[in-house]
């Protein structure tokens, strides 16, 4: 059972050492590590990496899903059985991989063959795993007396993907670039009958050493309470475009409620920048472009 740890980076000089050091301290270590860099312009790669680390540098920023395509392709070409994905700001606890592997090995053979991915329990996060219903998605709950949750979609970071499943599902869509790529990939896996699990006790710390890509804060105006979001324009664009496109054009089991919900959520998100039209002008324009491109089926466009 050969495991490849995959770390994707973009200007992550401040956090990359911590992520790699955590992998070196695991009780069950990966067989190799690759760092897929999306054209960093800082000192991310200006260091000596351990001997088991291979660096792949992309000439342009392919986004998270594009970098993961590179990692999956490398794993398939080099005959790895699993790929364990990390954002550069993710830190695994020492027993994380050991517990994921033990969970898989305890499954009956038939259940093992249906696994797409296993994901760590992300410390401090809630609703990071989802399951598809007939017309929507929801946050699943563990079965009574168990410490795992069956799911269909989860964060890339902390997910251990089985390459035998990836061969059947295909590679992630590079056009999603950032947000909702996991949702789209999990949906494809579900359509083929694969199952995935969040494994309790296998713990990952996410967002260590840097702020979230999209952060929120509460602003009070007398009796009124308004949630304001902060994020880079590129993140705002994909944050609104991708869910609209997925529910409107890609999901075959979509419901009108979910389609309307994705559009309304995008408009609400854009509105938090509209109330700050001077300081957040670029974010507002990015949101409006994202809504337009999602509605008009232009997933090929880049911000």
Buried (B, 14 or more C-beta within 10 A) or exposed (E): EEBBBBBBBBBBBBBBBBBBEBBEEBEBBBBBBBBBBBBBEEEBBEEEBEEBBBBBEBEEBBBBBBBBBBBBEBBBEEEBBBBBBBBBBBBBBEBBBBBBBBBBEEBEEEEEEBBBBBBBBBBEBEEBBBBBEEEBBEEBEEEEEEBBBBBBBBBBBBBBBBBEBBEBBEBBBBBBBBBBBBBBBBBBBBBEEBBBBBBBBBBBBBBBBEEEBBEEEEEEEEEEEEEBBBBEBBBBBBBBBBBBBBBBBBBEEBBEEBBEBBBEBBBEBBBBBBEBEEEBEEBBBBBBBBBBBBBEEBBEBEB
